[in-house]
Amino acid sequence: MSTAQVRPATGVDITSVREKYLAERDKRLRPDGASQYVRLADEFDIGDPFTPVTEREPLAEHTTVVCIGGGFSGLVVGARLKEAGVEDVRIIDKAGDFGGTWYWNRYPGAQCDTTSYIYLPLLEETGHMPTEKYAHGPEILEHCQRIGQQYDLYDQALFHTEVTDLRWDADESRWVVSTNRGDRLTAQFVTMGIGPLHVPKLPAIPGIGEFAGHSFHTNRWDYGYTGESLEKLADKRVAIIGTGATSVQAVPRLSEACGELFVIQRTPSSVDARGNRPTDPEWFAEMATPGWQRRLLANFADVLGGVATQDLIQDGWTELSWQLRNEMATLPAGERTMATRMTLAERADYEKMDQIRSRVDTIVADHDTAQHLKAWYRRLCKRPCFHDEYLQSFNSPNTHLVDTDGKGVERITAKGVVAGGQEYEVDCVIYASGFEVNTGFTRRSGYEVTGRDGVTLTDRWADGMRTLHGMHTRGFPNAFVVQPSQGANLIANVPSNIVDSAATIAAIVGHAVRDGLREVEVTAEAEQAWVDLVQTAQPSAIGGPDCTPGYYNNEGQDQGSAGLRLVGYPDGPAAFFRYIEQWRAAGAFEGLEFQ
């Protein structure tokens, strides 16, 4: 089927809109790329403001499994290991409790962006019914603690502890784990689930340390300054820098609380309707039959992959995919080609973004403000946002959008923020500037991993990630990396990847422990075959060089060979989940060697 046979986008001049997209991208491209951000300076990295550090003596102990990271990855892997009969599991995390991202991200309004019923793991196992379709941060943190309690993961957990070195001991077939608390731990197996939102970053704005007022990063929200209900901001002039997913959620609460709020924007987010609502207990009871969460997770992947026969999720993520699937189904079988699908998907994207921009006009009263809040890029160039109060906030007289036309903040002064040549004097500056995403694994983890023969993971992955299933790397036996790339790579719902990886890890470790096997490692042939396979995948719809800069496309900079390997299974997430389930069920663990 040719492009000409596909109906044109309704009401959208694709050629002119595409030119607008490129023009908006070009004005934001910067030669420094990701280097425009720095790690939190001392005055921002205030440690843990939520839980006091408890002093303890260094430990020198052995456990069967050490899980680095106490967020969803460590919790679900730990739970699945316990279910597989592996009781000796230790989780290490720099935070004061379980939760990972949800321990640190306590900014007002924080909530999940995919439905709670697939975002919160182990709901069926814990018997928890989310209170709303999109759960807020406190409930998600409580659920993390619930998992830790139910699976007795607190007993051996080490909190406020950071791994500083991970080294393979070939003589003993075990990993040696060193920490900043002086611990020297050993483990037969290690899992590394540090998460994609692990290291907060700041924009390298001139004068950032000169501000005489109060400032903090959203990842270290200072409730001592704002008050638990933000009541202390009633007489304050506040600037929040950044308009990504965090700001979209925080601005409505700040708008209600602040005396005056300045929202400093370089690039607007696309903000579609969310439609959040309380969970109907009767609906939940009817829906939550045995295996319900697994069915929803599978359906989400199937809808996004265009192979589902029904949409059980019905949210902003599945809307376009379901529409595309239905349109493809109306075509003769011979015309349902990949080229046709890509043409239809492109058209649907232009229509959807036009709808999102039109939504701004229906909500924001001031014409100029509305124009500046419109996102001019493809839907998956940046993290899509959904909210029912963000745009409405700009109708409040105390809330001002400061659009910088792609240039960003010029400098910080002792009195406030300079943007567009104007100084905005404020009492407080809040940085909603996100996290490191595209930096190297060992940089973000904070420790080096040294495998067989003294080879480091940094060197092994110097030209890009090399794995089997995104999890195993040759030369690093008994080590598992929990992350999406080279696996399902389902970025729309990261817990989908974690839940599946945990099942694989539990199956492998359970097999090794039951059979008294000391080591498991991917063969060189299996690793190379897998790397070759994933590099045949079609270019991802997420990010791309034609997108406005952001973390989805490495701030518009070429990632080289390393970037080419940050891909997923060629046939998509749903196909990967089916493949790996069959791989686990076969019990042969093809591609791995045990001894």
C-alpha positions in Angstrom: 0.0 0.0 0.0 1.5 3.3 -1.0 1.5 6.4 1.1 -0.9 8.0 -1.4 -3.5 5.4 -0.6 -3.5 6.3 3.1 -6.0 9.1 4.0 -4.3 12.4 4.8 -4.0 13.7 8.3 -7.3 15.4 9.2 -6.8 19.2 9.5 -3.0 18.9 9.6 -0.5 20.2 7.0 2.2 17.7 7.7 4.8 19.4 5.5 4.5 22.8 7.3 4.2 21.1 10.8 7.3 19.1 10.1 9.2 22.2 9.2 8.0 23.8 12.4 9.2 20.8 14.3 12.7 21.1 12.8 12.9 24.8 13.4 12.0 24.3 17.1 14.6 21.6 17.3 17.3 23.7 15.7 16.9 26.6 18.1 17.5 24.3 21.1 20.5 22.3 19.8 23.6 23.0 21.9 27.2 21.8 21.2 27.6 20.8 24.8 24.8 18.3 24.7 24.4 16.4 28.0 27.4 18.3 29.4 25.1 21.2 30.0 24.1 19.4 33.1 26.2 18.7 36.3 25.7 16.6 39.4 24.2 18.2 42.5 26.6 20.6 44.1 27.3 20.3 47.8 24.6 22.8 48.8 22.0 20.7 46.9 23.2 17.2 47.7 21.9 17.4 51.3 22.0 13.6 51.8 18.8 12.0 53.1 16.3 14.6 54.4 13.7 11.9 55.2 15.4 9.3 57.4 18.2 9.8 59.9 21.3 7.8 59.3 21.8 5.0 62.0 25.4 4.3 62.8 26.5 0.7 62.7 29.7 -1.4 62.6 31.1 -2.6 59.2 29.9 -6.0 58.2 32.0 -8.9 56.8 29.4 -11.5 55.8 28.4 -13.9 53.0 25.0 -14.1 51.4 23.7 -16.1 48.5 22.5 -13.0 46.6 23.2 -9.3 47.0 20.7 -7.0 45.2 22.2 -3.5 44.6 19.2 -1.1 44.5 16.2 -1.1 46.8 13.6 0.2 44.3 11.2 -1.9 42.2 14.1 -3.9 40.8 15.6 -5.1 44.1 12.2 -5.6 45.6 10.7 -7.7 42.8 13.9 -9.7 42.3 14.1 -10.3 46.0 10.5 -11.4 46.2 10.8 -13.8 43.3 14.0 -15.3 44.7 12.2 -15.9 48.0 9.4 -17.6 46.1 12.0 -19.8 44.3 13.3 -20.9 47.7 16.4 -18.7 47.8 16.0 -17.2 51.3 19.4 -15.7 51.7 18.9 -12.3 50.0 20.5 -9.0 50.9 19.4 -5.6 49.4 21.7 -2.6 49.5 20.5 0.9 48.9 21.8 4.5 49.6 18.3 5.5 50.8 16.9 5.1 54.3 14.2 2.6 53.2 12.9 0.7 50.1 11.4 2.6 47.3 14.1 3.8 44.9 12.8 6.7 42.9 9.7 6.8 45.0 11.8 7.1 48.2 13.5 10.2 46.9 10.9 11.8 44.7 8.5 13.2 47.3 7.7 16.4 45.5 4.0 17.5 45.8 1.8 15.9 43.2 4.1 13.1 42.3 2.3 10.1 40.8 2.8 7.3 38.2 2.2 8.0 34.5 1.0 4.6 33.6 -2.0 3.0 35.3 -1.4 1.8 38.9 -2.7 -1.6 38.0 0.3 -2.3 35.8 2.8 0.2 37.3 2.8 -1.1 40.9 4.4 -4.6 40.9 3.2 -7.6 42.9 -0.3 -6.2 43.5 -1.9 -9.6 43.2 0.7 -11.2 45.5 0.2 -8.5 48.2 -3.5 -8.2 47.8 -3.3 -4.4 47.5 -6.0 -2.5 45.5 -4.6 0.9 44.3 -6.8 3.7 45.6 -6.8 5.4 42.2 -6.0 4.8 38.5 -2.8 6.8 38.8 -1.4 6.4 42.3 0.3 9.2 44.1 3.8 9.0 45.5 3.0 8.2 49.1 0.9 5.2 48.2 3.6 3.9 45.8 6.2 4.3 48.6 3.9 2.5 51.0 3.5 -0.3 48.5 7.3 -0.7 48.2 7.4 -1.0 52.0 4.6 -3.6 51.9 6.6 -5.8 49.5 9.6 -5.5 51.7 7.6 -6.5 54.8 5.7 -9.4 53.1 8.8 -11.0 51.7 11.0 -10.4 54.8 13.4 -8.3 52.8 14.0 -5.9 55.6 15.8 -8.5 57.7 19.1 -8.4 55.7 18.7 -5.0 54.1 21.4 -2.4 54.4 20.1 1.1 54.0 22.1 4.4 53.8 24.8 2.2 52.2 26.5 2.8 48.9 28.4 0.1 47.0 31.9 1.5 46.1 33.4 -1.5 44.4 32.3 -4.9 43.0 35.0 -7.4 42.2 34.9 -11.1 41.1 36.9 -13.6 43.2 37.6 -16.4 40.8 39.2 -18.7 43.4 36.0 -18.7 45.5 33.5 -18.1 42.6 31.9 -15.2 44.4 31.6 -11.4 44.3 33.3 -9.1 46.8 31.1 -6.1 47.6 32.7 -3.1 49.2 30.7 -0.2 50.6 31.1 3.4 51.9 30.3 2.0 55.4 33.4 -0.1 55.5 31.6 -3.3 54.7 33.3 -6.2 52.9 30.5 -8.5 51.8 30.6 -11.5 49.6 27.9 -13.1 47.5 27.6 -15.9 45.1 25.3 -13.9 42.9 24.7 -10.1 42.5 21.9 -8.3 40.8 22.3 -4.6 39.8 19.0 -2.7 39.5 20.1 0.9 40.0 17.2 2.3 37.9 17.0 4.9 35.1 16.2 7.8 37.4 19.0 7.4 39.9 21.3 10.4 39.7 19.7 13.9 39.9 21.3 16.6 37.7 21.4 20.4 37.7 21.7 22.7 34.7 25.1 24.3 34.6 23.7 27.8 34.8 26.2 30.6 35.5 25.9 31.9 39.0 23.9 28.9 40.3 25.8 29.1 43.6 25.3 32.8 44.1 21.6 32.8 44.9 21.1 34.3 48.3 17.6 32.8 48.8 16.6 29.2 49.3 17.0 26.5 46.6 16.7 22.8 46.2 16.2 20.0 43.6 12.8 18.3 43.4 14.5 15.0 44.2 15.4 16.4 47.6 12.3 18.3 48.3 12.7 20.6 51.3 9.5 20.3 53.3 11.2 22.1 56.2 11.2 25.2 54.0 7.9 24.7 52.2 5.9 23.1 55.0 4.3 19.7 54.7 1.3 21.2 52.9 3.3 23.9 51.3 1.7 26.4 53.7 5.0 28.2 54.3 5.1 29.3 50.6 2.0 31.5 51.0 4.0 34.7 51.1 6.9 33.5 48.9 7.9 34.3 45.3 9.0 31.0 43.8 10.7 30.0 40.5 10.6 26.4 39.3 13.1 25.7 36.5 12.1 23.0 34.1 8.7 21.9 32.6 9.2 18.2 32.2 7.2 15.4 33.8 8.1 16.4 37.4 7.1 20.1 36.9 3.9 19.1 35.2 2.9 17.3 38.4 4.3 19.8 40.9 3.2 23.1 39.4 -0.5 22.7 40.2 0.3 22.2 43.9 2.8 25.1 43.8 0.3 27.3 42.0 -2.2 26.8 44.8 0.3 27.4 47.6 2.7 30.2 46.4 2.3 33.9 46.8 3.7 34.1 43.3 5.0 31.3 41.0 7.3 31.7 37.9 7.5 28.6 35.7 10.7 28.9 33.7 10.4 26.9 30.4 12.8 26.1 27.7 10.7 23.5 26.0 7.0 22.8 26.7 5.8 19.2 27.5 3.0 17.7 25.6 0.2 17.5 28.2 -2.8 15.3 27.3 -5.8 14.6 29.6 -5.2 12.1 32.3 -8.7 11.3 33.6 -7.6 10.1 37.0 -10.3 8.6 39.2 -10.7 6.6 42.4 -10.6 2.8 41.9 -14.2 1.4 41.9 -14.0 -1.5 44.4 -16.8 -3.4 42.6 -15.0 -3.2 39.3 -11.7 -4.2 40.9 -13.3 -7.2 42.6 -14.8 -8.4 39.3 -11.6 -7.8 37.4 -9.0 -9.1 39.9 -9.4 -12.8 39.3 -6.4 -15.1 39.6 -3.6 -14.0 37.2 -5.2 -10.5 36.6 -2.0 -8.4 36.8 -0.1 -10.7 34.5 -2.9 -10.5 32.0 -2.9 -6.7 32.2 0.8 -6.4 31.7 0.7 -8.7 28.7 -2.3 -6.8 27.3 -0.4 -3.5 27.6 2.6 -4.9 25.6 0.3 -6.5 23.1 -1.7 -3.3 22.5 1.5 -1.3 22.0 2.7 -4.0 19.6 -0.5 -4.0 17.6 -1.3 -7.7 18.3 -4.0 -7.4 21.0 -7.7 -8.2 20.3 -8.9 -5.9 23.0 -7.6 -2.9 25.0 -7.9 -3.7 28.7 -5.8 -0.6 29.8 -7.5 2.2 27.9 -5.2 5.0 28.7 -3.2 7.6 26.9 -0.4 5.1 26.1 -2.6 2.6 24.4 -5.0 5.0 22.6 -2.9 5.5 19.5 -1.8 1.9 19.2 -5.3 0.6 19.5 -6.5 3.1 16.9 -3.7 2.0 14.6 -4.4 -1.6 15.1 -8.1 -1.1 14.2 -7.2 0.8 11.1 -4.8 -1.8 10.0 -7.4 -4.5 10.5 -9.7 -2.8 7.9 -7.1 -3.2 5.2 -6.8 -6.3 3.0 -4.2 -8.7 4.3 -1.8 -8.0 1.5 -1.7 -4.3 2.4 -0.9 -4.8 6.1 2.8 -4.1 5.6 5.4 -2.5 7.9 5.6 0.4 5.5 1.8 1.0 5.7 1.9 0.7 9.5 4.7 3.3 9.7 2.8 5.7 7.4 -0.4 5.3 9.4 1.6 5.8 12.7 3.2 9.0 11.4 -0.1 10.4 10.4 -1.7 9.4 13.7 1.1 11.1 15.5 0.6 14.4 13.7 -3.1 14.3 14.4 -2.6 13.5 18.1 -0.1 16.3 18.6 -2.4 18.7 16.8 -5.2 17.6 19.2 -2.9 18.1 22.2 -2.0 21.6 21.1 -5.6 22.4 20.4 -6.4 21.3 24.0 -4.2 24.1 25.3 -6.4 26.7 23.6 -9.5 25.3 25.2 -8.0 25.5 28.7 -5.5 28.4 28.9 -7.3 31.8 28.8 -4.3 34.0 27.9 -3.5 33.6 24.2 0.2 34.3 24.3 0.7 31.9 27.3 -1.3 29.2 25.4 0.9 29.6 22.3 4.1 29.1 24.4 2.6 26.0 26.1 2.2 24.1 22.8 4.7 21.3 22.1 6.1 21.3 18.6 7.7 17.9 18.2 6.6 14.3 17.6 4.8 12.7 20.6 7.7 10.4 21.5 10.4 12.9 21.2 9.9 13.6 24.9 8.2 11.8 27.7 4.5 12.2 27.0 2.7 13.8 30.0 -0.9 13.5 31.2 -2.5 15.9 33.7 -5.9 17.4 34.4 -4.6 20.5 36.4 -1.3 21.6 34.9 -2.5 23.8 32.1 -5.3 25.1 34.3 -2.7 26.5 36.7 -1.7 29.2 34.2 -5.2 30.7 34.5 -4.3 31.6 38.1 -3.2 35.3 38.5 -0.3 34.3 40.7 1.2 31.8 38.2 3.4 33.1 35.3 4.9 31.2 32.4 8.4 32.5 31.6 9.1 31.1 28.2 12.7 31.3 27.1 12.1 30.4 23.4 14.4 27.4 23.7 17.3 29.3 25.2 16.9 28.4 28.9 17.9 30.4 31.9 20.7 32.9 31.2 22.1 33.1 34.8 21.3 33.0 38.4 21.9 36.1 40.5 21.8 36.7 44.3 18.2 37.9 43.9 16.8 35.4 41.4 16.6 34.2 37.8 17.5 35.9 34.6 15.7 34.8 31.5 15.0 36.7 28.3 17.1 39.6 29.6 14.8 40.1 32.6 15.6 39.3 36.2 12.8 37.7 38.2 13.5 38.3 41.9 12.4 35.4 44.0 12.7 33.9 47.5 13.1 30.3 46.3 14.4 28.5 43.2 13.3 24.9 42.7 15.2 22.9 40.1 13.0 20.4 38.3 15.9 19.4 36.0 15.6 15.6 36.1 18.2 12.8 36.2 21.2 11.5 34.3 19.9 9.0 31.8 22.5 8.5 28.9 25.7 8.5 30.9 27.6 5.3 31.3 26.4 2.5 33.6 29.3 2.6 36.0 29.2 6.4 36.2 25.6 6.3 37.3 26.0 3.3 39.6 28.9 5.0 41.4 31.1 1.9 41.5 33.2 -0.2 39.1 32.5 -3.8 38.3 35.6 -5.9 37.8 35.1 -9.3 36.3 37.3 -12.2 35.2 41.0 -11.5 34.6 40.6 -7.9 36.0 38.5 -6.7 33.1 36.1 -3.9 34.1 32.6 -3.4 32.9 33.5 0.1 31.8 36.1 -1.4 29.4 33.9 -4.3 28.3 31.1 -1.9 27.3 33.4 0.9 26.0 31.9 0.5 22.5 28.4 -0.1 23.8 26.4 -2.6 25.9 27.0 -6.3 25.2 24.6 -8.8 26.8 22.3 -11.7 26.4 18.7 -10.7 27.0 20.0 -7.3 28.4 21.0 -9.1 31.6 24.2 -11.3 31.2 27.6 -10.1 30.1 30.5 -12.4 29.2 33.3 -12.2 31.7 31.0 -11.3 34.6 29.6 -14.6 35.9 26.8 -14.8 38.4 26.0 -11.1 37.8 22.6 -9.8 36.4 21.9 -6.3 35.2 18.2 -5.3 35.6 17.4 -2.8 32.9 15.3 -2.6 29.6 17.9 -2.3 26.8 18.6 -5.3 24.7 15.6 -6.9 26.3 11.9 -5.9 26.0 12.9 -2.2 26.1 9.3 -1.3 27.0 10.0 2.3 28.1 6.3 3.1 28.4 6.1 1.0 31.6 9.5 0.2 33.0 8.1 -2.1 35.7 7.0 -4.5 32.9 10.7 -5.1 32.2 11.5 -5.5 35.8 8.8 -8.0 36.6 9.9 -10.1 33.6 13.6 -9.9 34.5 12.9 -10.9 38.1 11.2 -14.1 36.8 14.3 -14.9 34.7 16.8 -14.2 37.5 14.8 -16.3 40.0 14.6 -19.2 37.5 18.4 -19.2 36.9 19.5 -18.6 40.5 17.0 -21.1 41.8 18.2 -23.8 39.4 21.9 -23.1 40.3 21.2 -23.2 44.1 19.1 -26.3 43.9 21.7 -28.2 41.8 24.7 -26.9 43.8 26.2 -25.1 40.8 28.8 -22.5 41.6 28.8 -20.4 38.4 26.6 -19.3 35.5 27.8 -17.3 32.6 26.7 -16.4 29.1 28.8 -18.0 26.3 30.7 -15.8 23.9 28.8 -17.1 21.0 25.4 -16.5 22.6 26.3 -12.9 23.6 27.5 -12.1 20.1 24.5 -13.6 18.5 22.2 -11.6 20.7 24.0 -8.3 20.1 23.8 -9.0 16.4 20.1 -9.8 16.6 19.1 -6.7 18.5 21.0 -4.4 16.2 18.6 -5.6 13.4 15.7 -3.8 15.1 13.9 -1.0 13.4 14.9 2.5 14.6 12.9 3.3 17.8 10.0 5.7 17.6 11.4 7.2 20.8 13.7 10.1 20.3 15.7 10.4 17.2 17.9 13.0 15.6 15.0 15.0 14.2 13.6 15.5 17.7 13.9 18.5 19.9 16.8 17.8 22.3 16.1 15.9 25.5 17.2 12.7 27.3 15.3 10.5 24.8 17.8 11.5 22.1 20.9 12.3 24.2 20.2 16.1 24.0 20.4 15.9 20.2 24.0 14.5 20.1 25.1 11.4 18.3 25.7 8.5 20.8 27.9 6.6 18.4 28.1 2.8 18.5 27.0 2.8 22.1 23.7 4.4 21.2 23.1 1.9 18.5 23.0 -0.9 21.1 20.5 0.8 23.3 17.7 -1.1 21.5 15.3 -3.9 22.2 14.2 -7.2 20.7 13.6 -6.7 17.0 10.0 -7.9 17.0 9.0 -5.7 20.0 8.3 -6.0 23.7 5.4 -8.4 23.4 7.3 -10.8 21.3 10.3 -10.6 23.7 8.1 -11.5 26.7 6.7 -14.5 24.8 10.2 -15.6 23.8 11.8 -15.3 27.2 8.9 -17.0 28.9 9.4 -20.0 26.6 13.1 -19.8 27.2 12.6 -20.0 31.0 10.0 -22.7 30.7 12.3 -25.0 28.7 14.7 -25.1 31.6 17.8 -25.5 29.4 18.7 -21.9 29.8 20.1 -21.9 26.3 23.1 -19.6 25.9 24.3 -19.9 29.5 26.9 -22.3 30.8 26.8 -23.7 34.4 29.6 -25.2 36.4 
